[in-house]
Amino acid sequence: MKTIADLGEDGLITRLCQDLATSPHVLVGPGDDCAVIDSPDLLTLLKTDAVVSGVHFRPDEDARRVGWKSIARVLSDFAAMGGQPGEFMITIALEKSTPASWVTDLYSGITKCLHQYGGVIVGGETTSLPTGAPALVSISARGTVARDHLVTRSGGKPGEGIFVTGSLGGSITGKHLDFSPRLPEARWLCENFKPTAMMDLSDGLAKDLPRLCKMSQVGFQLQPDQIPLTPGFSLEAALNDGEDYELLFTSSRENLLLQAWPDFFPSLPLTKIGTLTSDPGDQLDGGWDHFGERP
Amino acid sequence: MKTIADLGEDGLITRLCQDLATSPHVLVGPGDDCAVIDSPDLLTLLKTDAVVSGVHFRPDEDARRVGWKSIARVLSDFAAMGGQPGEFMITIALEKSTPASWVTDLYSGITKCLHQYGGVIVGGETTSLPTGAPALVSISARGTVARDHLVTRSGGKPGEGIFVTGSLGGSITGKHLDFSPRLPEARWLCENFKPTAMMDLSDGLAKDLPRLCKMSQVGFQLQPDQIPLTPGFSLEAALNDGEDYELLFTSSRENLLLQAWPDFFPSLPLTKIGTLTSDPGDQLDGGWDHFGERP
């Protein structure tokens, strides 16, 4: 009997999505950072995301940090599409013996993050779990994006530069909880140097860049020595740790972009790390072969 | 140390909602069947809901019925606001040893229900749980409702009749899984005899009617001998079993409504079960005292 572990997450999702009905209102369905629904004025973004104790946070973690993370992950997805947060629904599943203070702390982290970046809570669901079951926090949200600001993963073209914000690797030391979703940066980009493709880095550059390139039907050549490393962490960490929650995007306007960026975001590096190529095979062959040659 | 069991679900929700930020776009926030967001044309409905193994379905239940139930519960909430389903996001949290066929069966029930009532899947989330943790299926969805069809829980007026569709009680024998969300019936009502207040019966008439009356700031007088009982079940069951997923609504157009209904829904009873009163105290005193006198 085949289990979901045998299929793997990608295999499972592929199987579940293969026969889904669609609608002319759905501009972007499963597979991008958010779903995009056509609307007369602003496009609608829809997103759902869950964090589980023992998987996404330690069972003894400060619940305020868990609340912040649960919201910021969704904000990061809205940023990745060029959008802005709107309304949030919070589902929490907890064993009955959970201290009430854990839940109020969770909400404190949630509302702090929403206060800083925008968005309001309009509903939710609480459900009890049997003793010993891990806590689960699921966030679903609606956002908006102006039609001419929408950026998906699928618009990258050969020859364009590949860029990342911030530095990569080492999120486990704390950034995976306390990160800043790149909403202001993404908004500035979409208004001034609209990327051709964009996503947020949640599973690590080594997994996420190929996903972007697959959606754009292009390949990539990385410059490993250009990848911005979090101080104290290796290139392997930058590629594989995940949970960086930085923006990964592509653009042909390299010089102007790199020149303008520091005036607006002086404390956040923007780095060109490679180039899109015309051969989708590069993403596995040419692309990753380069890591054998890194300095 | 106070736990969430000490607070109870209503106490917990009250505490979590007390300091929430709001927005002028949010017409209805937490506390009704769905949140309602202002939009230039159709209003937007937002809803999230979760079912957990061992709480909402037996661990050995046919996953197709679990899938149907998980979607139909949300459709029932859209119906209760006079709305129509739009886009759905499916979050599933399962232990890794779950058979892949369980998940495909779950989706089979989900898509069967969406195919029958409308709505498309646009995204989701899968996350693994430690061995032994109960399966959780969380559905979040966006719906729409025409501005002049929106019905909340808060518009009931003294003197109006209280109506229910179908029969109440005994859902545990199967209806709690295989019920028909009352979307066509609610749509017809909103187009022809727009209720002043409406909700779906999920926690039992004894809990849900007082909630509707509290939101409408009215009381109620029930006629217990008029409550439509599922054959083989008692008045207590009709009041307390819950998971009826029938419509509970209020209207002043009693005669015309009861006359027109059977032509459109010949196989589904519509019953007047009582009257709204002007004294909110009735909902505990006058209202429930009647049950001491039932035949």
Interface residues (C-beta under 8 A of the other chain):
Chain A: M1 K2 T3 I4 A5 D6 L7 E9 L12 I13 R15 L16 C17 D19 L20 A21 T22 S23 H25 V26 G29 P30 C34 A35 I37 S39 P40 D41 T44 L46 K47 T48 D49 A50 V52 G54 V55 G86 E87 M89 I90 T91 A93 L94 K96 S97 T98 P99 A100 S101 V103 T104 Y107 T111 L114 H115 V120 I121 V122 G123 G124 E125 T126 T127 S128 L129 P130 G132 A133 P134 L136 S138 S140 R142
Chain B: M1 K2 T3 I4 A5 D6 L7 E9 L12 I13 R15 L16 C17 D19 L20 A21 T22 S23 H25 V26 G29 P30 C34 A35 I37 S39 P40 D41 T44 L46 K47 T48 D49 A50 V52 G54 V55 G86 E87 M89 I90 T91 A93 L94 K96 S97 T98 P99 A100 S101 V103 T104 Y107 T111 L114 H115 V120 I121 V122 G123 G124 E125 T126 T127 S128 L129 P130 G132 A133 P134 L136 S138 S140 R142
